[in-house]
């Protein structure tokens, strides 16, 4: 798996935008979305909606969300916490 950054288009609230993430983050984002029975676009829209616009760009907010989600899973937190709870807890 390459550490190279890949830019992909996503739809947020009906608007196309691009997000740049490493392939590992795209895979993790897809896994999290699937575990929540939602599309990647919907999950990205939730992450975007719940971040403070002046503190983090969308790519950073996604990376932090993924990190926190993986940490929660490792600690046995089986309840999927919505993005707003994860992101607001770190001030993004």
C-alpha positions as CSV (number, residue, x, y, z in Angstrom):
1,X,0.0,0.0,0.0
2,X,1.4,3.3,-1.0
3,X,1.7,6.3,1.3
4,X,1.1,8.6,-1.6
5,X,-1.7,11.0,-1.2
6,X,-4.7,10.4,-3.5
7,X,-7.2,13.1,-4.3
8,X,-10.8,11.9,-4.7
9,X,-14.1,13.6,-5.4
10,X,-16.8,13.4,-2.8
11,X,-20.3,14.8,-2.6
12,X,-21.2,16.9,0.4
13,X,-24.7,18.1,0.6
14,X,-25.0,17.8,-3.2
15,X,-21.8,19.7,-3.8
16,X,-18.7,18.1,-5.3
17,X,-15.4,18.7,-3.6
18,X,-12.1,16.9,-3.6
19,X,-10.3,15.5,-0.6
20,X,-6.7,14.4,-0.4
21,X,-5.8,11.4,1.8
22,X,-3.4,8.6,1.8
23,X,-4.8,5.3,0.5
24,X,-4.7,3.8,4.0
25,X,-7.1,6.5,5.2
26,X,-9.4,6.0,2.2
27,X,-9.6,2.3,3.0
28,X,-10.3,3.0,6.7
29,X,-12.9,5.6,5.8
30,X,-14.7,3.0,3.6
31,X,-14.6,0.4,6.4
32,X,-16.0,2.8,8.9
33,X,-18.8,3.9,6.6
34,X,-19.7,0.3,5.8
35,X,-19.8,-0.6,9.5
36,X,-22.3,2.3,10.0
37,X,-24.3,1.2,6.9
38,X,-23.7,4.5,5.1
39,X,-21.8,5.8,2.1
40,X,-18.4,7.4,2.3
41,X,-20.0,10.6,1.0
42,X,-22.5,10.6,3.8
43,X,-19.8,10.0,6.5
44,X,-17.6,12.7,5.0
45,X,-20.6,15.1,5.0
46,X,-21.1,14.4,8.7
47,X,-17.5,14.9,9.5
48,X,-17.5,18.1,7.5
49,X,-20.7,19.4,9.2
50,X,-19.3,18.8,12.7
51,X,-15.9,20.3,12.4
52,X,-15.1,23.9,13.4
53,X,-14.4,25.6,10.0
54,X,-11.5,27.7,11.3
55,X,-9.5,25.0,13.1
56,X,-9.0,22.2,10.6
57,X,-9.2,21.4,6.9
58,X,-11.5,18.6,5.9
59,X,-8.7,16.1,5.2
60,X,-7.3,16.7,8.7
61,X,-10.7,16.3,10.2
62,X,-11.2,13.0,8.4
63,X,-7.7,11.7,9.6
64,X,-8.5,12.6,13.2
65,X,-11.9,11.0,13.0
66,X,-10.4,7.8,11.7
67,X,-7.7,7.8,14.3
68,X,-10.3,8.3,17.1
69,X,-12.6,5.6,15.6
70,X,-9.8,3.1,15.5
71,X,-8.7,3.9,19.0
72,X,-12.2,3.4,20.3
73,X,-12.5,0.0,18.5
74,X,-9.1,-1.1,20.0
75,X,-10.4,-0.2,23.4
76,X,-13.5,-2.3,22.9
77,X,-16.0,0.5,22.3
78,X,-18.3,-1.3,20.0
79,X,-20.9,1.4,19.8
80,X,-20.2,3.5,16.8
81,X,-19.9,7.1,18.0
82,X,-21.2,9.7,15.5
83,X,-18.7,12.0,13.9
84,X,-19.9,15.0,15.9
85,X,-19.0,13.4,19.2
86,X,-15.5,12.3,18.0
87,X,-14.6,15.6,16.3
88,X,-15.9,17.9,19.0
89,X,-14.0,16.1,21.6
90,X,-10.7,17.2,20.0
91,X,-11.9,20.6,19.0
92,X,-11.9,20.1,15.2
